[in-house]
Every structure is written in C-alpha cells, then in structure tokens.
Amino acid sequence: MEFSLGLVEVSSLGNAIMMLDEMTKTADVEFVACERKLGGRLVTIVIKGSVSAVEASVKAGVEAAKRMGCLKAYDVIARPHKEIFKFF
C-alpha cells in the first residue's frame, strides 16, 4: 500500500498533543512519532496514511496550531522512500 507522511512542528509538547488530537479526529491517519528538540521547545508530530487523509489531517493540525499561536513548520510527503524512516 502506498502512503504519505505528514509532519507538523509546533512549540511545546502540550500544544503538540492538542494538535495531534485534532489531526487524528479529522482523518484516518496513524501516529508515527513525536520528535522533541531544543529541550522540548520544538515538537514535530509525524503521521501516516493515504495522501488525501494525511493532507486533510495536516490541514486541520495547521489550523489548530495557528489558533494556538504555536505553528513552526509543516509538510506532506507523498509516497516517501523507505530510507526516510531511518530518521524516525
């Protein structure tokens, strides 16, 4: 099965958890990883699923993060190469 990865980076773990809740309620996606950097000041949430589900989920996460004022970056990677998973 082909899938996509979605990444959304926000400030603080609490914001990331609230955003992830919104993302997983929006579309049928699977939580892959939570990467914390700079002592937890930057948190990247990684999800996977179909291209359309990941796009919808990332869009919902971005909107939630913007409402909280904590959005740093986001991206959707359609059909990622298997070597990318070494980073998670």
C-alpha positions, 0 to 999 in steps of 0.5 A: 500500500502506498502512503504519505507522511505528514509532519507538523512542528509546533512549540511545546509538547502540550500544544503538540498533543492538542494538535495531534488530537485534532489531526487524528479526529479529522482523518484516518491517519496513524501516529508515527512519532513525536520528535522533541528538540531544543529541550522540548521547545520544538515538537514535530508530530509525524503521521501516516496514511493515504495522501488525501487523509494525511493532507486533510489531517495536516490541514486541520493540525495547521489550523489548530496550531495557528489558533494556538499561536504555536505553528513552526513548520509543516509538510506532506510527503507523498509516497516517501522512500523507505530510507526516510524512516531511518530518521524516525 
